[in-house]
Amino acid sequence: MSTIVESSVIQDKTLQLFLAFCREHQVFRAGERVLVAASGGLDSTVLVHLLSRAAKLLHIEIEVAHIDHAQRGLASRREGAWVEVLAARLGLRMHRHQLSVAEGASHAELRESRRTWLQELAADLGASKIATAHHADDNAETFLMRAISGSGLQGLRAMAPVKEAWAKPLLWSTKEELRDYAKRYGLAWIEDPSNQRTEYLRNKLRADVLGSLEATRTGALRSLSRTALRLEEEERELETWIEEQLATQSHETSAMSLGWLETWPKGLQRRIFRIWLQKLGIMAQPRLVEDLLLGKEIIHSRGVFLKRSAMWVFQPETAFGHAWTAGMPVPIGNRISLGDSMAWSFCVSAPEPLKSFKHIMYLVLKDPRNVVAGSLVLGWRRLPRELALVTAETAKSDAVFSVLEAAKIPAPYRAFWPVLVDASRHECALAVVGLKVIGEYEWNGEGPALVIQAFFEEGLGSSEGT
């Protein structure tokens, strides 16, 4: 039997190239279970067929998964049945799933739902790899799309043959080669009509540009894909080297030496910032990277980037607003800690900006004659019986956001800023803590006064106090 298999491989150039690519890039490890995502189209049909033939030679187990995106009614269900027939013919176990997404969902939403289900299924099956049918044309299309959009080298990188659990063992092959293979083995497939819709940039490039490039120069698509793959490999190696260098200059992920950073050329600094952001769990958006490169201190939704003691320091703000998101009762006369945050730097009574402070506040009834000028003072008689703190987002008050905007509170803090409200009616905003009393609740000089007392202590420079 082994002689027949070996003879089949020798005579089949496509299978030889497939095996060579998988081994060169270590796409699969011996003993792995592989879940193959199959749509019923040409590319995934060939992938399932090739993997079924190569499984014994690669020492892997294969299972097939099909996802119905629930966007095209009967046509979507027909594709699932088609994949089921293919899997049965090849003796492979098949898994079908229909996504629970709204009709007309975006490509990004469908992709995220698809990836999530595949990862969950792979975990249930004990599959350590999920194989998809991306090929050389896909890499060429992506390269061109990003190039005409002004992407840098990072964006021009190809899809990697293997990245974490995701495997792409067809990146060596063009679409035409896959079509030839399918015809040679009598494989049938279903064409997705959405692939013909030229309002999508990728489809327009496929219809109008790729064919012309290949006609102008034979092998153009493979050359583009090879260039993108080379960029991917070189960038990955450079990233590994940069990570090693980063590890030598600081024991803290949240800090980076300015002196060390400035020893590198600007181009490398840009990559260093990108990798540092990834280690912090923050998306390395080009604008953020460029602002850091220019030395700007930045308030981000995830935290604050500051220059302190010859270091770039990132202080996370993940707990800001957490304590009062669901509503925090505020009894009169009891001190309440609002935690350690950079946000308090922007309160009118905080000592100075761009420092971490611990904010402690309490409400106290006072003789109006003893009220200090500039204090936040409410008219006692206008207030509800029970008070609470909620986020500005929960209060849903235009007046509150007007106060935050006028005080120049950075946008990342606004939605989570504490607002004093009626405990039974969270939309009834009384005061924006640290900034201003809402109009009608201000003390007008008559009757008892309720004062919001605030104390600010310099924080620890971390999220420990939140």
Legacy VTK file of the C-alpha trace (Angstrom):
# vtk DataFile Version 3.0
C-alpha trace
ASCII
DATASET POLYDATA
POINTS 466 float
0.000 0.000 0.000
2.834 2.415 0.890
4.374 1.844 -2.557
1.118 2.960 -4.217
0.963 6.089 -2.041
4.597 6.972 -2.775
4.057 6.454 -6.513
0.969 8.693 -6.393
2.976 11.466 -4.715
5.827 11.250 -7.217
3.427 11.552 -10.145
1.469 14.466 -8.639
3.474 17.702 -8.764
0.768 19.650 -6.921
0.835 17.263 -3.977
4.642 17.354 -3.974
4.626 21.159 -3.783
1.973 21.061 -1.054
4.000 18.651 1.078
7.234 20.592 0.488
5.594 23.874 1.570
4.090 22.308 4.712
7.427 20.818 5.711
9.523 23.889 4.896
7.309 26.180 6.988
6.489 23.551 9.640
2.796 24.216 9.073
1.771 21.015 10.876
3.378 18.894 13.569
3.229 15.124 13.582
0.325 13.873 15.687
-1.759 17.047 15.350
-5.484 17.078 14.742
-6.363 19.647 12.084
-9.762 21.300 11.585
-10.221 22.334 7.929
-12.552 25.272 7.261
-14.481 24.466 4.073
-16.960 26.756 2.330
-17.706 24.511 -0.655
-15.835 26.815 -3.031
-12.920 25.864 -5.256
-10.113 26.783 -2.844
-11.376 24.954 0.239
-12.528 21.942 -1.808
-8.970 21.494 -3.107
-7.554 22.037 0.389
-9.772 19.312 1.874
-8.836 16.929 -0.953
-5.086 17.614 -0.657
-5.088 17.266 3.123
-7.035 14.021 2.948
-4.323 12.635 0.637
-1.423 14.095 2.633
-2.672 13.242 6.134
-0.784 9.958 6.473
2.401 11.409 5.004
2.251 14.391 7.412
1.091 12.158 10.308
-1.946 14.321 11.086
-5.697 13.747 11.571
-8.262 15.743 9.559
-11.778 16.944 10.398
-13.911 19.303 8.309
-15.971 22.309 9.443
-18.525 24.283 7.441
-20.147 27.558 8.515
-23.453 28.798 7.155
-23.307 32.604 7.406
-27.131 32.749 7.211
-26.989 35.573 4.665
-28.163 33.867 1.463
-30.987 31.542 2.547
-31.253 28.279 0.627
-27.993 28.880 -1.251
-26.063 28.885 2.037
-27.681 25.629 3.171
-26.923 24.017 -0.196
-23.235 24.798 0.232
-23.255 23.014 3.604
-24.804 19.925 2.039
-22.188 20.041 -0.725
-19.315 20.048 1.797
-21.003 17.221 3.682
-20.988 15.084 0.528
-17.296 15.894 -0.084
-16.343 14.948 3.499
-18.312 11.698 3.318
-16.680 10.801 -0.002
-13.220 11.262 1.542
-14.137 9.508 4.801
-13.738 12.637 6.946
-15.836 13.713 9.931
-17.908 16.833 9.220
-19.165 19.628 11.499
-21.818 22.178 10.419
-22.834 25.409 12.132
-25.113 28.340 11.330
-24.011 31.748 12.629
-26.445 33.758 14.747
-25.875 37.129 13.103
-28.227 39.749 11.706
-28.963 39.722 7.996
-26.691 42.188 6.209
-23.919 41.853 8.817
-20.598 43.370 7.772
-17.653 41.299 6.540
-15.806 42.130 9.773
-18.695 40.883 11.941
-19.011 37.676 9.937
-15.258 37.089 10.056
-15.133 37.568 13.842
-18.118 35.246 14.408
-16.616 32.673 12.057
-13.210 32.723 13.745
-14.757 32.495 17.213
-16.803 29.406 16.353
-13.892 27.685 14.631
-11.658 28.292 17.650
-14.311 26.971 20.025
-14.892 23.867 17.887
-11.149 23.238 17.571
-10.811 23.414 21.365
-13.702 20.951 21.814
-12.170 18.514 19.305
-8.624 18.853 20.601
-7.524 20.251 17.232
-4.389 22.370 17.576
-4.574 23.803 14.029
-7.307 25.390 11.924
-6.493 25.234 8.211
-7.903 27.811 5.781
-7.645 27.900 1.992
-5.891 31.249 1.428
-3.566 31.050 -1.570
-0.973 33.082 -3.503
-3.605 35.197 -5.301
-5.042 36.222 -1.913
-1.598 37.359 -0.805
-1.101 39.279 -4.057
-4.522 40.941 -3.719
-3.851 41.919 -0.107
-0.417 43.285 -1.028
-1.894 45.470 -3.804
-4.844 46.645 -1.680
-2.543 47.799 1.099
0.046 49.255 -1.268
-2.504 51.529 -2.983
-3.818 52.518 0.456
-0.376 53.839 1.455
0.512 51.068 3.903
4.023 50.785 5.319
6.147 47.634 5.324
4.192 46.248 8.266
0.970 46.340 6.265
2.541 44.845 3.139
3.475 41.657 4.935
1.886 38.477 3.688
-0.390 36.194 5.612
1.928 33.823 7.437
1.883 30.096 6.549
1.260 29.411 10.224
0.391 31.836 13.015
-0.667 30.504 16.393
-3.503 28.016 15.655
-4.126 29.267 12.104
-2.549 27.402 9.177
-2.560 28.435 5.501
-0.927 25.579 3.581
-1.957 26.778 0.088
-0.017 30.064 0.045
2.431 28.609 -2.495
-0.320 28.010 -5.092
-2.139 30.317 -7.507
-5.892 30.134 -8.084
-5.311 28.768 -11.581
-3.189 25.908 -10.241
-5.944 25.010 -7.781
-8.468 25.034 -10.637
-6.246 22.707 -12.723
-5.916 20.328 -9.763
-9.695 20.258 -9.223
-10.325 19.473 -12.895
-7.686 16.750 -12.922
-9.386 14.948 -10.031
-12.951 15.666 -11.141
-13.715 17.824 -8.095
-16.873 19.949 -8.199
-17.397 23.154 -6.236
-19.906 25.959 -5.720
-19.194 29.534 -6.838
-20.134 32.200 -4.284
-21.961 34.970 -6.236
-20.724 37.614 -3.772
-17.226 37.089 -5.225
-18.449 38.795 -8.405
-19.651 41.973 -6.691
-17.190 44.656 -7.798
-18.218 47.190 -5.144
-15.722 45.326 -2.933
-12.159 46.490 -3.624
-10.729 42.971 -3.434
-13.198 41.694 -6.059
-12.553 44.696 -8.296
-8.801 44.077 -8.194
-9.439 40.409 -8.928
-11.652 41.219 -11.906
-9.805 44.179 -13.439
-6.167 44.099 -12.317
-4.822 40.649 -11.441
-5.617 39.101 -14.794
-3.957 42.012 -16.600
-0.833 41.695 -14.471
-0.579 37.981 -15.169
-1.168 38.561 -18.897
1.525 41.264 -18.956
4.044 39.092 -17.150
3.564 35.393 -16.518
4.093 34.590 -12.845
3.316 38.155 -11.670
0.874 36.998 -8.982
3.261 34.406 -7.627
6.040 37.040 -7.578
3.836 39.474 -5.617
2.928 36.737 -3.170
6.594 35.728 -2.831
7.549 39.347 -2.106
4.855 39.601 0.567
5.983 36.297 2.114
9.594 37.482 2.149
8.505 40.685 3.912
6.567 38.612 6.434
9.594 36.439 7.167
12.032 39.356 7.440
9.686 41.461 9.593
9.026 38.488 11.876
12.755 37.906 12.338
13.299 41.617 13.001
10.472 41.646 15.550
12.012 38.684 17.380
15.347 40.517 17.521
13.694 43.741 18.775
11.836 41.811 21.487
15.177 40.417 22.659
16.644 43.931 22.764
13.602 45.285 24.638
14.010 42.581 27.258
17.574 43.739 27.997
16.741 47.386 28.759
13.921 47.111 31.330
12.427 44.504 33.647
9.051 46.268 33.475
6.849 45.902 30.395
5.225 49.249 31.230
8.516 51.202 31.077
11.111 51.837 28.381
14.356 53.789 28.633
14.417 56.980 26.559
18.199 56.876 26.378
18.148 53.324 25.049
15.404 54.138 22.544
17.306 57.106 21.143
20.329 54.948 20.292
18.314 53.437 17.415
17.453 54.997 14.031
13.927 56.376 13.576
12.864 53.418 11.451
13.754 50.968 14.224
12.205 53.226 16.877
8.919 52.985 15.005
9.103 49.186 15.113
10.129 49.260 18.788
7.062 51.329 19.686
4.842 48.978 17.688
6.146 45.907 19.520
6.005 47.686 22.898
2.345 48.525 22.285
1.599 44.919 21.363
3.226 43.757 24.617
0.994 46.217 26.491
-2.035 44.696 24.763
-2.773 47.878 22.805
-3.473 48.032 19.073
-0.475 49.662 17.393
-2.447 52.138 15.290
-0.192 54.180 12.952
-1.287 57.525 14.458
-0.467 56.360 17.987
2.952 55.063 16.909
3.768 58.317 15.094
2.708 60.452 18.080
4.949 58.434 20.391
7.782 58.753 17.875
7.349 62.544 18.053
7.655 62.373 21.856
4.025 63.325 22.598
2.558 62.362 25.955
-0.737 60.619 25.195
-3.954 59.887 27.042
-5.338 56.686 25.556
-8.522 54.768 26.343
-6.372 52.047 27.968
-4.043 54.326 29.915
-1.525 57.156 29.736
1.876 57.375 28.039
4.216 59.725 29.923
7.877 60.681 30.024
9.126 60.285 33.595
12.696 60.029 34.942
14.259 59.411 31.523
11.705 56.682 30.807
8.666 56.242 28.628
6.064 55.001 31.122
2.650 53.523 30.455
0.172 53.786 33.315
-2.941 51.642 32.772
-6.373 53.055 33.559
-8.365 49.849 33.329
-10.125 50.329 36.700
-11.201 53.967 36.276
-14.976 54.110 36.668
-15.272 50.488 37.759
-16.501 51.233 41.302
-19.420 53.418 40.199
-20.380 51.789 36.895
-23.425 50.101 38.449
-24.097 52.938 40.904
-22.301 53.608 44.193
-24.380 54.779 47.200
-23.047 58.047 48.663
-24.054 58.511 52.315
-23.488 61.942 53.824
-20.460 62.242 56.092
-18.664 59.028 54.971
-15.390 59.230 53.097
-15.334 57.447 49.733
-12.188 56.507 47.827
-12.455 56.983 44.074
-9.117 55.306 43.495
-5.776 56.181 41.976
-5.951 57.633 38.457
-4.482 60.157 36.069
-8.034 61.374 35.510
-8.067 63.329 38.776
-5.301 65.570 37.389
-8.026 67.328 35.418
-10.264 68.138 38.386
-10.359 71.874 39.138
-9.034 71.267 42.676
-6.321 68.747 41.832
-2.783 70.064 42.464
-1.413 69.799 38.908
-2.089 67.988 35.632
-0.535 64.802 34.271
0.056 63.175 37.641
-1.545 60.181 39.256
-3.662 61.130 42.275
-5.773 59.305 44.816
-9.148 60.996 45.046
-11.061 60.847 48.334
-14.389 62.648 48.676
-17.281 62.964 51.053
-20.465 65.009 51.351
-20.963 67.188 54.398
-23.725 69.544 55.571
-22.221 72.950 56.353
-23.155 76.297 57.686
-23.339 78.441 54.534
-21.136 81.040 56.240
-18.244 78.544 56.383
-18.327 77.460 52.754
-14.966 78.050 51.048
-15.103 79.888 47.715
-14.802 77.528 44.748
-16.278 74.540 46.616
-18.928 72.427 44.940
-22.011 73.414 46.945
-25.518 72.039 46.473
-28.785 73.370 47.843
-29.824 70.838 50.467
-33.555 71.433 50.068
-33.498 70.633 46.329
-31.796 67.264 46.697
-33.369 63.786 46.682
-33.231 61.722 49.850
-30.658 59.199 48.581
-27.618 59.955 46.432
-25.336 57.807 44.298
-22.395 58.004 41.925
-22.728 56.689 38.373
-20.687 57.138 35.204
-21.415 60.066 32.884
-22.394 57.491 30.265
-25.029 56.059 32.619
-26.360 59.512 33.535
-27.008 60.226 29.827
-27.084 63.970 30.373
-26.121 66.569 27.767
-25.412 68.998 30.613
-22.876 66.574 32.130
-20.972 66.119 28.869
-21.013 69.881 28.295
-19.292 70.312 31.680
-16.704 67.633 30.841
-16.000 69.188 27.454
-15.717 72.721 28.890
-13.288 71.466 31.553
-11.195 69.855 28.765
-11.415 66.419 30.312
-9.720 64.069 27.780
-12.213 62.038 25.747
-11.089 58.619 27.106
-12.154 59.669 30.622
-15.479 61.325 29.857
-17.775 58.300 29.574
-16.550 56.955 32.958
-16.413 60.223 34.902
-18.296 60.085 38.264
-21.580 61.982 38.419
-23.644 62.560 41.580
-27.243 61.519 40.867
-30.574 60.729 42.480
-30.110 57.107 43.635
-33.572 56.183 42.353
-33.260 58.072 39.048
-29.752 57.781 37.616
-30.609 60.107 34.742
-31.181 62.917 37.295
-27.662 64.433 37.410
-26.878 66.729 40.354
-23.147 67.425 40.016
-20.092 66.378 38.003
-17.608 65.318 40.687
-14.610 67.596 40.957
-15.919 70.029 38.323
-19.356 71.605 38.635
-22.840 71.446 40.169
-25.598 71.103 37.554
-27.558 74.399 37.282
-30.772 73.984 39.265
-29.063 72.110 42.124
-26.542 74.865 42.909
-26.849 76.452 46.330
-28.421 79.872 45.805
-27.366 81.384 49.135
-30.490 80.338 51.003
-31.008 77.450 53.403
-28.572 74.636 54.329
-25.682 73.756 51.998
-24.327 70.341 51.073
-20.632 70.534 50.174
-18.663 67.963 48.200
-15.330 67.824 50.012
-12.445 66.425 47.955
-8.899 65.438 48.865
-6.186 64.584 46.374
-3.059 62.679 47.363
-0.247 61.920 44.960
-0.754 58.360 43.731
1.588 55.441 43.322
2.084 55.865 39.582
0.316 52.571 38.940
-3.124 51.046 39.034
-2.592 49.530 42.494
-4.753 52.090 44.233
-7.791 51.718 42.011
LINES 1 467
466 0 1 2 3 4 5 6 7 8 9 10 11 12 13 14 15 16 17 18 19 20 21 22 23 24 25 26 27 28 29 30 31 32 33 34 35 36 37 38 39 40 41 42 43 44 45 46 47 48 49 50 51 52 53 54 55 56 57 58 59 60 61 62 63 64 65 66 67 68 69 70 71 72 73 74 75 76 77 78 79 80 81 82 83 84 85 86 87 88 89 90 91 92 93 94 95 96 97 98 99 100 101 102 103 104 105 106 107 108 109 110 111 112 113 114 115 116 117 118 119 120 121 122 123 124 125 126 127 128 129 130 131 132 133 134 135 136 137 138 139 140 141 142 143 144 145 146 147 148 149 150 151 152 153 154 155 156 157 158 159 160 161 162 163 164 165 166 167 168 169 170 171 172 173 174 175 176 177 178 179 180 181 182 183 184 185 186 187 188 189 190 191 192 193 194 195 196 197 198 199 200 201 202 203 204 205 206 207 208 209 210 211 212 213 214 215 216 217 218 219 220 221 222 223 224 225 226 227 228 229 230 231 232 233 234 235 236 237 238 239 240 241 242 243 244 245 246 247 248 249 250 251 252 253 254 255 256 257 258 259 260 261 262 263 264 265 266 267 268 269 270 271 272 273 274 275 276 277 278 279 280 281 282 283 284 285 286 287 288 289 290 291 292 293 294 295 296 297 298 299 300 301 302 303 304 305 306 307 308 309 310 311 312 313 314 315 316 317 318 319 320 321 322 323 324 325 326 327 328 329 330 331 332 333 334 335 336 337 338 339 340 341 342 343 344 345 346 347 348 349 350 351 352 353 354 355 356 357 358 359 360 361 362 363 364 365 366 367 368 369 370 371 372 373 374 375 376 377 378 379 380 381 382 383 384 385 386 387 388 389 390 391 392 393 394 395 396 397 398 399 400 401 402 403 404 405 406 407 408 409 410 411 412 413 414 415 416 417 418 419 420 421 422 423 424 425 426 427 428 429 430 431 432 433 434 435 436 437 438 439 440 441 442 443 444 445 446 447 448 449 450 451 452 453 454 455 456 457 458 459 460 461 462 463 464 465
